[in-house]
Amino acid sequence: MTDLLEQLFNHSWWAHEQLTAELRRVPPDGETLRLFAHVVGTEHVWLSRIDGVKARVAVWPALTLDEIIALETENRARIRELLRRPDDSRQQRVHYRNSAGNEFDNTVGEILTHVAMHGHYHRGQLARTMRAAGREPVYTDYIGYVRNGR
């Protein structure tokens, strides 16, 4: 059976695919693009912290849709690699400094859980933003993901 973190990320990636398809069909307004870039940019920042390297993008990056898609593809490959590791590797501690300069120490598992939940949180904002821009939001609920046989 797939573990919970893997299920959360699989759902997240499915939701990103749904959103990307819609934003390719009808180009996004600025706020929708900004929020989607934030979700993907933040994933990259957290993965950089896990890897102990400097992030190439900011937490709130200004990215085009194509740049978001490219970065999301890169993030997805790295997250898959982390999820394939033995469960005990998720207990590895990561010491980092956040964007406000505060120092923290968390496990890889805690960071990955945060990353998955962060994306879910902002997808609700993306739906609200799309509706405010006169668009029908993309349906990205977990049950929709399950219903589609994922």
DSSP file with accessible surface (Angstrom, degrees, kcal/mol):
  #  RESIDUE AA STRUCTURE BP1 BP2  ACC     N-H-->O    O-->H-N    N-H-->O    O-->H-N    TCO  KAPPA ALPHA  PHI   PSI    X-CA   Y-CA   Z-CA
    1    1 A M              0   0  219      0, 0.0     2,-0.2     0, 0.0     0, 0.0   0.000 360.0 360.0 360.0 141.9    0.0    0.0    0.0
    2    2 A T        -     0   0   57      1,-0.1     2,-0.0     2,-0.1     5,-0.0  -0.472 360.0-118.1 -69.2 137.6    1.1    3.5   -0.8
    3    3 A D     >  -     0   0   46     -2,-0.2     4,-2.4     1,-0.1     5,-0.2  -0.292  26.2-104.6 -76.3 166.0    2.1    5.5    2.3
    4    4 A L  H  > S+     0   0  116      1,-0.2     4,-2.8     2,-0.2     5,-0.2   0.896 118.4  52.7 -59.8 -43.7    0.2    8.7    3.2
    5    5 A L  H  > S+     0   0   15      1,-0.2     4,-2.5     2,-0.2    -1,-0.2   0.929 110.1  48.6 -60.0 -43.1    2.9   11.1    2.0
    6    6 A E  H  > S+     0   0   72      1,-0.2     4,-2.9     2,-0.2    -1,-0.2   0.915 111.0  50.8 -63.6 -40.7    3.1    9.4   -1.4
    7    7 A Q  H  X S+     0   0   46     -4,-2.4     4,-2.4     2,-0.2    -2,-0.2   0.922 110.0  50.4 -60.9 -43.7   -0.7    9.6   -1.6
    8    8 A L  H  X S+     0   0   37     -4,-2.8     4,-2.3     1,-0.2    -2,-0.2   0.914 113.7  44.3 -61.9 -42.9   -0.7   13.3   -0.8
    9    9 A F  H  X S+     0   0    0     -4,-2.5     4,-2.9     2,-0.2     5,-0.2   0.905 110.6  53.8 -71.1 -38.4    2.0   14.0   -3.4
   10   10 A N  H  X S+     0   0   40     -4,-2.9     4,-2.2     1,-0.2    -2,-0.2   0.930 111.9  46.1 -59.8 -42.0    0.3   11.9   -6.0
   11   11 A H  H  X S+     0   0    7     -4,-2.4     4,-2.8    -5,-0.2    -1,-0.2   0.927 111.4  52.4 -63.3 -44.1   -2.9   13.9   -5.5
   12   12 A S  H  X S+     0   0    1     -4,-2.3     4,-2.6     1,-0.2    -2,-0.2   0.918 110.0  47.4 -58.7 -45.6   -0.9   17.1   -5.6
   13   13 A W  H  X S+     0   0    4     -4,-2.9     4,-2.2     2,-0.2    -1,-0.2   0.894 111.1  51.2 -66.2 -39.2    0.7   16.3   -8.9
   14   14 A W  H  X S+     0   0    8     -4,-2.2     4,-2.3    -5,-0.2    -2,-0.2   0.936 110.8  49.3 -60.6 -45.5   -2.7   15.3  -10.3
   15   15 A A  H  X S+     0   0    0     -4,-2.8     4,-2.7     1,-0.2    -2,-0.2   0.908 109.1  52.0 -61.8 -40.8   -4.1   18.6   -9.2
   16   16 A H  H  X S+     0   0    2     -4,-2.6     4,-3.0     1,-0.2    -1,-0.2   0.901 108.9  51.1 -61.9 -39.5   -1.2   20.5  -10.7
   17   17 A E  H  X S+     0   0   70     -4,-2.2     4,-2.3     2,-0.2    -2,-0.2   0.901 110.5  48.5 -64.5 -41.0   -1.9   18.6  -14.0
   18   18 A Q  H  X S+     0   0   66     -4,-2.3     4,-1.9     2,-0.2    -2,-0.2   0.934 115.0  44.8 -63.2 -46.0   -5.5   19.7  -13.9
   19   19 A L  H  X S+     0   0    5     -4,-2.7     4,-2.7     1,-0.2     5,-0.2   0.932 112.3  51.2 -65.0 -44.0   -4.6   23.3  -13.2
   20   20 A T  H  X S+     0   0   24     -4,-3.0     4,-1.9     1,-0.2     5,-0.2   0.915 108.1  52.3 -61.0 -43.2   -1.9   23.4  -15.8
   21   21 A A  H  X S+     0   0   62     -4,-2.3     4,-1.8     1,-0.2    -1,-0.2   0.924 112.3  45.7 -60.4 -43.1   -4.3   22.0  -18.5
   22   22 A E  H  X S+     0   0   33     -4,-1.9     4,-2.6     1,-0.2    -1,-0.2   0.909 112.1  50.4 -67.3 -40.4   -6.8   24.7  -17.7
   23   23 A L  H  < S+     0   0    2     -4,-2.7    -1,-0.2     1,-0.2    -2,-0.2   0.757 110.4  50.2 -73.4 -21.8   -4.2   27.5  -17.6
   24   24 A R  H  < S+     0   0  140     -4,-1.9    -1,-0.2    -5,-0.2    -2,-0.2   0.837 110.4  50.9 -76.9 -35.3   -2.9   26.3  -21.0
   25   25 A R  H  < S+     0   0  171     -4,-1.8    -2,-0.2     1,-0.3    -3,-0.1   0.940 131.0  12.5 -66.6 -48.7   -6.4   26.3  -22.4
   26   26 A V  S  < S-     0   0   54     -4,-2.6    -1,-0.3    -5,-0.1     0, 0.0  -0.979  94.7-115.0-131.0 115.8   -7.2   29.9  -21.1
   27   27 A P        -     0   0  101      0, 0.0    -3,-0.1     0, 0.0     2,-0.1  -0.145  37.6-109.6 -53.2 144.7   -4.2   31.9  -20.0
   28   28 A P        -     0   0   31      0, 0.0     2,-0.1     0, 0.0    37,-0.1  -0.347  21.3-114.7 -77.6 155.9   -4.2   32.8  -16.3
   29   29 A D     >  -     0   0   49      1,-0.1     4,-2.2    -2,-0.1     5,-0.2  -0.357  41.8 -98.1 -75.0 168.8   -4.8   36.2  -14.7
   30   30 A G  H  > S+     0   0   59      1,-0.2     4,-2.5     2,-0.2     5,-0.1   0.869 120.5  49.8 -61.5 -40.4   -1.8   37.6  -12.7
   31   31 A E  H  > S+     0   0   69      2,-0.2     4,-2.5     1,-0.2    -1,-0.2   0.900 110.2  50.1 -70.3 -38.8   -2.9   36.5   -9.3
   32   32 A T  H  > S+     0   0    0      2,-0.2     4,-2.4     1,-0.2     5,-0.2   0.946 113.5  46.5 -62.2 -45.2   -3.6   32.9  -10.3
   33   33 A L  H  X S+     0   0   42     -4,-2.2     4,-2.7     1,-0.2     5,-0.2   0.919 111.4  52.3 -63.2 -41.7   -0.2   32.8  -11.9
   34   34 A R  H  X S+     0   0  109     -4,-2.5     4,-2.0    -5,-0.2    -2,-0.2   0.923 111.5  45.7 -61.6 -44.1    1.4   34.3   -8.8
   35   35 A L  H  X S+     0   0    3     -4,-2.5     4,-2.2     2,-0.2    -1,-0.2   0.912 113.2  48.8 -67.5 -42.2   -0.2   31.8   -6.5
   36   36 A F  H  X S+     0   0    1     -4,-2.4     4,-2.1     1,-0.2     5,-0.2   0.925 111.1  50.8 -64.5 -41.0    0.7   28.8   -8.6
   37   37 A A  H  X S+     0   0    1     -4,-2.7     4,-3.3    -5,-0.2     5,-0.3   0.893 108.6  53.4 -62.1 -37.6    4.3   30.1   -8.9
   38   38 A H  H  X S+     0   0    9     -4,-2.0     4,-2.8    -5,-0.2     5,-0.3   0.930 107.0  50.4 -63.3 -45.4    4.4   30.4   -5.1
   39   39 A V  H  X S+     0   0    1     -4,-2.2     4,-1.8     1,-0.2    -2,-0.2   0.954 118.6  37.7 -57.4 -49.3    3.3   26.8   -4.6
   40   40 A V  H  X S+     0   0    0     -4,-2.1     4,-2.0     2,-0.2    -2,-0.2   0.899 116.2  52.0 -74.0 -39.4    6.0   25.5   -7.0
   41   41 A G  H  X S+     0   0    0     -4,-3.3     4,-2.3    -5,-0.2    -1,-0.2   0.913 109.2  50.5 -62.6 -41.2    8.6   27.9   -5.9
   42   42 A T  H  X S+     0   0    7     -4,-2.8     4,-2.6    17,-0.4     5,-0.2   0.898 106.2  55.0 -65.9 -39.3    8.1   27.0   -2.3
   43   43 A E  H  X S+     0   0    2     -4,-1.8     4,-2.5    -5,-0.3    -1,-0.2   0.941 109.4  48.7 -54.8 -46.7    8.5   23.3   -3.1
   44   44 A H  H  X S+     0   0    8     -4,-2.0     4,-2.4     1,-0.2    -2,-0.2   0.907 109.2  51.8 -61.6 -43.2   11.8   24.1   -4.7
   45   45 A V  H  X S+     0   0   13     -4,-2.3     4,-2.0     1,-0.2    -1,-0.2   0.934 111.6  46.6 -60.9 -45.7   13.0   26.2   -1.7
   46   46 A W  H  X S+     0   0   29     -4,-2.6     4,-2.3     1,-0.2    -1,-0.2   0.908 111.7  50.6 -64.3 -41.3   12.1   23.3    0.8
   47   47 A L  H  X S+     0   0    7     -4,-2.5     4,-2.3    -5,-0.2    -1,-0.2   0.896 108.5  53.3 -64.1 -36.6   13.9   20.8   -1.5
   48   48 A S  H  X>S+     0   0    7     -4,-2.4     5,-2.4     1,-0.2     4,-0.8   0.892 107.4  51.4 -64.0 -39.1   16.9   23.0   -1.6
   49   49 A R  H ><5S+     0   0   39     -4,-2.0     3,-0.7     2,-0.2    -2,-0.2   0.922 109.2  49.9 -63.0 -43.9   16.9   23.1    2.2
   50   50 A I  H 3<5S+     0   0   13     -4,-2.3    -2,-0.2     1,-0.2    -1,-0.2   0.919 114.9  44.6 -59.0 -42.3   16.8   19.3    2.4
   51   51 A D  H 3<5S-     0   0   68     -4,-2.3    -1,-0.2    -5,-0.2    -2,-0.2   0.533 109.8-124.0 -81.7  -7.4   19.7   19.1   -0.1
   52   52 A G  T <<5 +     0   0   68     -4,-0.8     2,-0.3    -3,-0.7    -3,-0.2   0.829  69.1 122.4  69.3  32.2   21.7   21.8    1.7
   53   53 A V  S   <S-     0   0   87     -5,-2.4     2,-0.3    -6,-0.1    -1,-0.2  -0.856  70.6 -93.7-123.5 161.0   22.0   24.0   -1.4
   54   54 A K        -     0   0  191     -2,-0.3     2,-0.1    -3,-0.1    -5,-0.0  -0.537  45.3-115.9 -73.5 132.0   21.0   27.6   -2.2
   55   55 A A        -     0   0   29     -2,-0.3   -10,-0.1     1,-0.1    -1,-0.1  -0.408  11.9-148.0 -67.4 143.6   17.5   27.8   -3.9
   56   56 A R  S    S+     0   0  158     -2,-0.1     2,-0.3   -12,-0.1    -1,-0.1   0.640  81.4  40.9 -85.3 -19.7   17.5   29.1   -7.4
   57   57 A V  S    S-     0   0   32    -16,-0.2     2,-0.1     4,-0.1    -2,-0.0  -0.910  84.1-114.2-127.2 160.3   14.1   30.8   -7.0
   58   58 A A        -     0   0   60     -2,-0.3   -13,-0.1     1,-0.1   -14,-0.1  -0.297  33.6-103.9 -83.8 172.6   12.4   32.8   -4.2
   59   59 A V  S    S+     0   0   35      1,-0.3   -17,-0.4   -17,-0.1   -18,-0.2   0.847 123.8  33.5 -65.5 -34.2    9.4   31.7   -2.2
   60   60 A W  S    S+     0   0  120    -19,-0.1    -1,-0.3   -18,-0.1   -22,-0.1  -0.628  90.4 178.0-118.9  71.2    7.3   34.2   -4.2
   61   61 A P        -     0   0   13      0, 0.0     2,-0.9     0, 0.0   -20,-0.1  -0.390  33.3-127.6 -78.1 152.5    9.0   33.9   -7.7
   62   62 A A        +     0   0  102     -2,-0.1     2,-0.3   -25,-0.1   -28,-0.1  -0.871  49.1 160.9 -94.9 101.1    7.8   35.8  -10.8
   63   63 A L        -     0   0   28     -2,-0.9   -26,-0.1   -30,-0.1     2,-0.1  -0.932  38.9-124.8-125.8 149.7    7.5   32.9  -13.2
   64   64 A T     >  -     0   0   71     -2,-0.3     4,-2.5     1,-0.1     5,-0.2  -0.393  39.5-103.1 -77.9 167.5    5.8   32.3  -16.5
   65   65 A L  H  > S+     0   0   23      1,-0.2     4,-2.6     2,-0.2     5,-0.2   0.924 124.5  52.1 -59.9 -41.7    3.5   29.3  -16.8
   66   66 A D  H  > S+     0   0  100      1,-0.2     4,-2.3     2,-0.2    -1,-0.2   0.893 109.8  49.0 -63.0 -38.1    6.1   27.4  -18.8
   67   67 A E  H  > S+     0   0   95      2,-0.2     4,-2.5     1,-0.2    -1,-0.2   0.889 110.0  51.6 -68.4 -37.7    8.7   28.2  -16.1
   68   68 A I  H  X S+     0   0    0     -4,-2.5     4,-2.9     2,-0.2    -2,-0.2   0.942 110.7  48.4 -61.3 -46.8    6.3   27.0  -13.4
   69   69 A I  H  X S+     0   0   33     -4,-2.6     4,-2.3     1,-0.2    -2,-0.2   0.920 112.0  48.8 -62.3 -43.0    5.7   23.7  -15.3
   70   70 A A  H  X S+     0   0   62     -4,-2.3     4,-2.0     2,-0.2    -1,-0.2   0.930 114.2  45.4 -64.0 -43.6    9.5   23.1  -15.8
   71   71 A L  H  X S+     0   0   10     -4,-2.5     4,-3.0     1,-0.2    -2,-0.2   0.911 111.4  52.7 -68.8 -38.4   10.2   23.8  -12.1
   72   72 A E  H  X S+     0   0   12     -4,-2.9     4,-2.8    -5,-0.2    -1,-0.2   0.906 107.9  51.8 -63.3 -38.8    7.3   21.6  -11.0
   73   73 A T  H  X S+     0   0   85     -4,-2.3     4,-1.9    -5,-0.2    -1,-0.2   0.922 111.8  46.5 -63.0 -42.9    8.6   18.8  -13.1
   74   74 A E  H  X S+     0   0   81     -4,-2.0     4,-1.9     2,-0.2    -2,-0.2   0.928 113.3  48.7 -64.2 -45.8   12.0   19.1  -11.5
   75   75 A N  H  X S+     0   0    1     -4,-3.0     4,-2.9     1,-0.2     5,-0.2   0.913 108.7  54.2 -60.1 -44.1   10.5   19.3   -8.0
   76   76 A R  H  X S+     0   0   30     -4,-2.8     4,-2.7     1,-0.2     5,-0.2   0.914 107.1  50.1 -59.5 -44.1    8.4   16.2   -8.7
   77   77 A A  H  X S+     0   0   58     -4,-1.9     4,-2.0     1,-0.2    -1,-0.2   0.920 112.9  46.7 -61.9 -42.2   11.4   14.1   -9.7
   78   78 A R  H  X S+     0   0   40     -4,-1.9     4,-2.2     2,-0.2    -2,-0.2   0.912 112.5  49.1 -68.3 -41.6   13.3   15.1   -6.5
   79   79 A I  H  X S+     0   0    0     -4,-2.9     4,-2.7     2,-0.2     5,-0.2   0.928 109.6  52.3 -64.3 -42.7   10.3   14.4   -4.3
   80   80 A R  H  X S+     0   0  105     -4,-2.7     4,-1.5    -5,-0.2    -1,-0.2   0.909 108.6  51.4 -58.2 -42.1    9.8   11.0   -5.9
   81   81 A E  H  X S+     0   0   88     -4,-2.0     4,-0.7    -5,-0.2     3,-0.2   0.925 111.0  47.3 -60.8 -44.4   13.4   10.3   -5.2
   82   82 A L  H >< S+     0   0    3     -4,-2.2     3,-0.8     1,-0.2    -2,-0.2   0.887 110.4  52.3 -65.3 -38.1   13.0   11.2   -1.6
   83   83 A L  H 3< S+     0   0   14     -4,-2.7    -1,-0.2     1,-0.2    -2,-0.2   0.778 103.4  58.6 -70.5 -25.2    9.8    9.1   -1.2
   84   84 A R  H 3< S+     0   0  178     -4,-1.5    -1,-0.2    -3,-0.2    -2,-0.2   0.660  87.2  97.6 -77.4 -16.2   11.6    6.0   -2.7
   85   85 A R  S << S-     0   0   81     -3,-0.8     5,-0.1    -4,-0.7    -3,-0.0  -0.288  94.4 -79.5 -67.9 159.5   14.2    6.1    0.1
   86   86 A P    >   -     0   0   89      0, 0.0     3,-1.9     0, 0.0     4,-0.4  -0.234  43.5-113.7 -57.7 146.7   13.8    3.9    3.2
   87   87 A D  G >  S+     0   0  109      1,-0.3     3,-1.7     2,-0.2     4,-0.2   0.830 113.9  63.6 -53.0 -35.3   11.3    5.3    5.7
   88   88 A D  G >  S+     0   0  121      1,-0.3     3,-1.6     2,-0.2    -1,-0.3   0.764  89.0  68.7 -67.5 -18.2   14.0    5.8    8.3
   89   89 A S  G X  S+     0   0   26     -3,-1.9     3,-1.4     1,-0.3    19,-0.3   0.753  86.6  68.9 -70.7 -18.0   15.7    8.4    6.0
   90   90 A R  G <  S+     0   0   24     -3,-1.7    19,-3.0    -4,-0.4    20,-0.4   0.625  89.5  64.0 -72.8 -10.9   12.7   10.6    6.6
   91   91 A Q  G <  S+     0   0  129     -3,-1.6    -1,-0.3    -4,-0.2    -2,-0.2   0.516  73.5 119.8 -88.2  -6.8   14.0   11.0   10.2
   92   92 A Q    <   -     0   0   92     -3,-1.4    16,-1.9    -4,-0.2     2,-0.3  -0.351  66.1-125.8 -57.8 133.3   17.2   12.7    8.9
   93   93 A R  E     -A  107   0A 129     14,-0.2     2,-0.5    15,-0.1    14,-0.2  -0.641  19.7-159.3 -88.2 142.4   17.3   16.2   10.5
   94   94 A V  E     -A  106   0A   9     12,-3.3    12,-2.2    -2,-0.3     2,-0.5  -0.987   1.5-158.7-123.4 121.5   17.7   19.3    8.4
   95   95 A H  E     +A  105   0A 115     -2,-0.5     2,-0.3    10,-0.2    10,-0.2  -0.878  29.8 150.6 -99.6 130.3   19.0   22.5    9.9
   96   96 A Y  E     -A  104   0A  26      8,-2.3     8,-2.9    -2,-0.5     2,-0.4  -0.955  43.7-121.2-152.4 169.4   18.0   25.6    7.9
   97   97 A R  E     -A  103   0A 145     -2,-0.3     6,-0.2     6,-0.2     5,-0.0  -0.975  31.4-136.4-117.6 128.9   17.3   29.3    8.0
   98   98 A N    >   -     0   0   39      4,-2.8     3,-2.1    -2,-0.4     6,-0.0  -0.161  35.6 -89.7 -78.5 179.8   13.9   30.5    6.8
   99   99 A S  T 3  S+     0   0  105      1,-0.3    -1,-0.1     2,-0.1    -2,-0.0   0.718 128.5  56.0 -66.3 -18.6   13.3   33.5    4.6
  100  100 A A  T 3  S-     0   0   75      2,-0.1    -1,-0.3     0, 0.0    -2,-0.0   0.471 121.1-108.3 -88.5  -2.7   12.9   35.7    7.7
  101  101 A G  S <  S+     0   0   32     -3,-2.1     2,-0.3     1,-0.3    -2,-0.1   0.475  72.7 139.4  91.9   2.7   16.4   34.6    8.9
  102  102 A N        -     0   0   92      1,-0.0    -4,-2.8    -5,-0.0     2,-0.3  -0.612  50.0-125.6 -82.8 141.2   15.1   32.3   11.8
  103  103 A E  E     +A   97   0A 104     -2,-0.3     2,-0.3    -6,-0.2    -6,-0.2  -0.657  32.4 174.9 -89.1 140.7   16.9   29.0   12.3
  104  104 A F  E     -A   96   0A  85     -8,-2.9    -8,-2.3    -2,-0.3     2,-0.4  -0.919  22.2-153.6-138.3 165.2   15.0   25.7   12.4
  105  105 A D  E     +A   95   0A  68     -2,-0.3     2,-0.3   -10,-0.2   -10,-0.2  -0.944  29.2 153.9-144.4 111.0   15.6   22.0   12.7
  106  106 A N  E     -A   94   0A  44    -12,-2.2   -12,-3.3    -2,-0.4     2,-0.1  -0.933  41.3-104.4-135.1 163.2   13.1   19.6   11.2
  107  107 A T  E  >  -A   93   0A   6     -2,-0.3     4,-2.3   -14,-0.2   -14,-0.2  -0.465  32.1-114.3 -82.3 160.4   13.1   16.0    9.8
  108  108 A V  H  > S+     0   0    3    -16,-1.9     4,-2.9   -19,-0.3     5,-0.2   0.913 119.1  54.4 -57.8 -41.7   12.9   15.3    6.1
  109  109 A G  H  > S+     0   0   11    -19,-3.0     4,-2.3     1,-0.2    -1,-0.2   0.901 107.4  48.6 -61.1 -41.5    9.5   13.7    6.8
  110  110 A E  H  > S+     0   0   91    -20,-0.4     4,-2.4     2,-0.2    -1,-0.2   0.916 112.7  48.4 -64.5 -41.6    8.2   16.8    8.6
  111  111 A I  H  X S+     0   0    4     -4,-2.3     4,-2.7     2,-0.2    -2,-0.2   0.937 111.4  48.9 -65.6 -44.8    9.4   19.0    5.7
  112  112 A L  H  X S+     0   0    1     -4,-2.9     4,-2.4     1,-0.2    -1,-0.2   0.906 110.9  51.0 -63.7 -38.4    7.8   16.8    3.0
  113  113 A T  H  X S+     0   0   55     -4,-2.3     4,-2.6    -5,-0.2     5,-0.2   0.936 110.8  49.0 -62.7 -44.0    4.5   16.8    5.0
  114  114 A H  H  X S+     0   0   87     -4,-2.4     4,-2.8     1,-0.2    -2,-0.2   0.925 110.1  51.2 -60.4 -45.1    4.6   20.6    5.2
  115  115 A V  H  X S+     0   0    4     -4,-2.7     4,-1.8     2,-0.2    -1,-0.2   0.929 111.6  47.2 -59.9 -46.3    5.3   20.8    1.4
  116  116 A A  H  X S+     0   0    0     -4,-2.4     4,-1.6     1,-0.2    -1,-0.2   0.940 115.9  43.9 -62.2 -45.3    2.4   18.6    0.6
  117  117 A M  H  X S+     0   0  114     -4,-2.6     4,-2.4     1,-0.2    -2,-0.2   0.856 107.5  59.9 -71.5 -32.5    0.0   20.4    2.9
  118  118 A H  H  X S+     0   0   30     -4,-2.8     4,-2.2    -5,-0.2    -1,-0.2   0.920 105.6  48.6 -60.5 -44.4    1.2   23.8    1.7
  119  119 A G  H  X S+     0   0    1     -4,-1.8     4,-1.8     1,-0.2    -1,-0.2   0.905 109.9  51.6 -63.4 -40.4    0.2   23.0   -1.8
  120  120 A H  H  X S+     0   0   54     -4,-1.6     4,-1.1     2,-0.2    -2,-0.2   0.923 108.7  52.0 -62.7 -43.1   -3.3   21.8   -0.7
  121  121 A Y  H >X S+     0   0  146     -4,-2.4     4,-1.0     1,-0.2     3,-0.6   0.940 111.9  45.0 -58.2 -48.4   -3.8   25.1    1.2
  122  122 A H  H 3X S+     0   0   14     -4,-2.2     4,-2.6     1,-0.2    -1,-0.2   0.762  99.9  67.8 -75.2 -22.0   -3.0   27.3   -1.7
  123  123 A R  H 3X S+     0   0   13     -4,-1.8     4,-2.2     1,-0.2    -1,-0.2   0.868  98.5  54.5 -64.7 -30.7   -5.1   25.3   -4.2
  124  124 A G  H <X S+     0   0   47     -4,-1.1     4,-2.0    -3,-0.6    -1,-0.2   0.921 109.0  47.3 -64.2 -41.1   -8.1   26.6   -2.3
  125  125 A Q  H  X S+     0   0   40     -4,-1.0     4,-2.8     1,-0.2    -2,-0.2   0.883 108.8  55.0 -65.8 -37.6   -6.8   30.1   -2.8
  126  126 A L  H  X S+     0   0    4     -4,-2.6     4,-2.7     2,-0.2    -2,-0.2   0.914 107.2  49.9 -61.9 -41.7   -6.3   29.4   -6.5
  127  127 A A  H  X S+     0   0   30     -4,-2.2     4,-2.4     2,-0.2    -2,-0.2   0.934 112.3  47.3 -62.5 -44.4   -9.9   28.2   -6.8
  128  128 A R  H  X S+     0   0  153     -4,-2.0     4,-2.5     1,-0.2    -2,-0.2   0.920 113.1  49.0 -62.5 -42.9  -11.1   31.4   -5.1
  129  129 A T  H  X S+     0   0   12     -4,-2.8     4,-1.5     2,-0.2    -2,-0.2   0.907 110.2  50.3 -65.4 -41.9   -8.9   33.6   -7.3
  130  130 A M  H  <>S+     0   0    1     -4,-2.7     5,-2.7     2,-0.2     3,-0.3   0.929 111.3  48.8 -62.8 -42.7  -10.0   31.9  -10.5
  131  131 A R  H ><5S+     0   0  141     -4,-2.4     3,-2.0     1,-0.2    -2,-0.2   0.923 108.7  53.2 -63.3 -41.6  -13.6   32.4   -9.5
  132  132 A A  H 3<5S+     0   0   90     -4,-2.5    -1,-0.2     1,-0.3    -2,-0.2   0.810 105.9  54.9 -63.6 -27.5  -13.0   36.1   -8.7
  133  133 A A  T 3<5S-     0   0   51     -4,-1.5    -1,-0.3    -3,-0.3    -2,-0.2   0.347 127.2-101.2 -86.8   5.2  -11.4   36.4  -12.2
  134  134 A G  T < 5S+     0   0   72     -3,-2.0     2,-0.3     1,-0.3    -3,-0.2   0.615  83.5 122.6  87.7  14.6  -14.7   35.1  -13.8
  135  135 A R      < -     0   0   33     -5,-2.7    -1,-0.3    -6,-0.2    -2,-0.1  -0.770  68.4-112.1-108.1 154.6  -13.4   31.5  -14.4
  136  136 A E        -     0   0  135     -2,-0.3     3,-0.1    -3,-0.1    -5,-0.0  -0.713  43.7-119.1 -78.6 125.3  -14.7   28.2  -13.2
  137  137 A P        -     0   0   19      0, 0.0     2,-0.3     0, 0.0   -10,-0.1  -0.291  27.1-103.2 -65.7 153.6  -12.1   26.8  -10.8
  138  138 A V        -     0   0   27      1,-0.1     2,-0.7     2,-0.0  -119,-0.1  -0.587  33.4-120.4 -74.8 134.2  -10.4   23.6  -11.5
  139  139 A Y        +     0   0  104     -2,-0.3    -1,-0.1     1,-0.1  -121,-0.0  -0.695  48.1 154.9 -79.3 112.9  -11.8   20.7   -9.5
  140  140 A T        +     0   0   20     -2,-0.7    -1,-0.1   -17,-0.1  -125,-0.1   0.161  15.6 141.4-127.7  18.7   -8.9   19.3   -7.5
  141  141 A D     >  -     0   0   94      1,-0.1     4,-1.8  -126,-0.1     3,-0.4  -0.271  60.9-118.7 -61.5 151.0  -10.5   17.7   -4.4
  142  142 A Y  H  > S+     0   0   89      1,-0.2     4,-2.7     2,-0.2     5,-0.2   0.886 114.4  56.8 -58.4 -40.4   -8.9   14.5   -3.3
  143  143 A I  H  > S+     0   0  114      1,-0.2     4,-3.1     2,-0.2    -1,-0.2   0.883 104.5  52.8 -62.5 -35.9  -12.1   12.6   -3.9
  144  144 A G  H  > S+     0   0    0     -3,-0.4     4,-1.6     2,-0.2    -1,-0.2   0.904 108.6  50.6 -63.2 -38.5  -12.0   13.7   -7.5
  145  145 A Y  H  <>S+     0   0   19     -4,-1.8     5,-1.4     2,-0.2    -2,-0.2   0.947 113.8  43.7 -62.5 -47.4   -8.5   12.4   -7.7
  146  146 A V  H ><5S+     0   0   69     -4,-2.7     3,-2.0     1,-0.2    -2,-0.2   0.919 110.2  55.9 -65.0 -42.6   -9.7    9.0   -6.3
  147  147 A R  H 3<5S+     0   0  164     -4,-3.1    -1,-0.2     1,-0.3    -2,-0.2   0.832  99.3  61.7 -60.6 -32.2  -12.8    8.9   -8.5
  148  148 A N  T 3<5S-     0   0   89     -4,-1.6    -1,-0.3    -5,-0.2    -2,-0.2   0.279 121.5-106.1 -81.3  12.0  -10.6    9.3  -11.6
  149  149 A G  T < 5       0   0   68     -3,-2.0    -3,-0.2     1,-0.2    -2,-0.1   0.719 360.0 360.0  78.7  22.5   -8.9    6.0  -10.7
  150  150 A R      <       0   0  149     -5,-1.4    -1,-0.2    -4,-0.1  -139,-0.0  -0.253 360.0 360.0 -79.0 360.0   -5.6    7.3   -9.5
